[in-house]
Amino acid sequence: MTFKEDFSETFKEFSLSIREKIKSFEGCSYLDIYQDIHHPNIFFS
């Protein structure tokens, strides 16, 4: 996912706040969200 640079921190905070809810979905066995080290506005899972 690519965000405007202004929203990178907002997305990180939001994803942490809903992490457990996402992990509780049936069939979800693992969840990690990574941030590109060269482009901090790009995230992937």
C-alpha positions in Angstrom: 0.0 0.0 0.0 1.3 3.5 -0.8 0.2 6.5 1.2 0.9 10.2 0.9 3.9 10.8 3.2 1.7 12.9 5.5 -0.4 9.8 6.3 2.3 7.2 7.0 2.4 7.7 10.7 -1.5 7.7 10.8 -1.6 4.4 9.0 0.9 2.8 11.4 -1.1 3.9 14.4 -4.3 2.7 12.9 -3.0 -0.6 11.8 -1.6 -1.2 15.3 -5.0 -0.3 16.8 -6.9 -2.9 14.7 -4.2 -5.6 14.5 -5.8 -8.0 17.0 -9.2 -7.7 15.4 -7.7 -8.6 12.0 -5.8 -11.5 13.5 -9.0 -12.9 14.9 -10.6 -13.3 11.5 -11.2 -17.0 10.6 -8.4 -18.3 8.5 -5.9 -15.6 9.5 -2.9 -17.3 11.1 -0.4 -14.5 11.1 -0.2 -10.8 10.5 2.7 -8.5 10.0 2.9 -5.2 8.3 6.2 -4.0 6.9 7.4 -0.6 6.0 9.8 -0.1 3.0 13.1 1.2 4.3 13.8 3.3 1.2 10.3 4.6 0.8 8.7 5.1 4.2 5.2 5.8 2.7 5.1 2.2 1.3 3.7 -0.6 3.4 3.2 -4.3 2.7 2.1 -7.4 4.5 
